[in-house]
Amino acid sequence: MIRSTRSPLATFGMVLATLLLSGQSIAASLLVQSTTSTANSGLYKYLLPLFEAQTGIQVKVVAVGTGQAIRNARNCDADILLVHAKEAEEQFVKDGYGIDRSDLMYNDFIVVGPPEDPAGIHGSKDVVKALEKIGKTKSMFASRGDDSGTHKKEISLWQLAGMAPDGKEQKWYRSTGSGMGATLNTAVGLGAYVLTDRATWISFGNKSDFQIMTEGDDLLFNQYGVILVNQQKCPEVNSIEGQQLIDWLLSEKGQFAIGAYKRDNQQLFFPNANI
């Protein structure tokens, strides 16, 4: 068998030249580590084709809990981080893994539960008091328990209520270690209360007879941020294309597209870049 003496670099150069001469190009691509709520809501399926059509840059999204997304980005497995845990995001930048952090959009968290409402919290706008009632009545509560942005918010709210349930002593508290959709399914199956972001709830297809129990508290505000991973920490980051996506998301065109996205005639995310 005759082996080619051409170097791999020369071979790549010839392939590239052939593609360019034939009018084809090698499309740039980006990897976004993202929270599950933005993906489960269908936002990316609506939003990213608009960006890709304008720039030709392909975008892949890995949707996991915010804690895992940040860990993945710290391991240089990302070009962009799009999550919803501001304190953790700011620490990511402070530690040198991210370049800046920009507010992108917001919505809110809600507590949903079964129509029987054993804790008597339906219609409450005070989420801390609602959690106090759930704890005192030992009503079933399903938690993501996965270090996601939603889980971080839930923990902070339990702390304000003077509680720290972990499921060991409190049998009414069930930690699923799963994403929002799976945790909502567990809650419906158990007849349990659960904290969820509104976008996922609107998009969720297995609501059964569950209802929104608590909403409207300022403590339930849910801010999303976007960060470019620092090339000095992660040399293989596609900084130029990544900044293009961030600039587009923060631009008037990107912000309009975010605000225009709806499910069941309901707006899921509210753009607030540069506000």
Summary of the structure (lengths in Angstrom):
residues: 275
radius of gyration: 22.0
end to end distance: 66.3
largest distance: 80.1
contacts: 900
relative contact order: 0.19
helix: 41%
strand: 23%
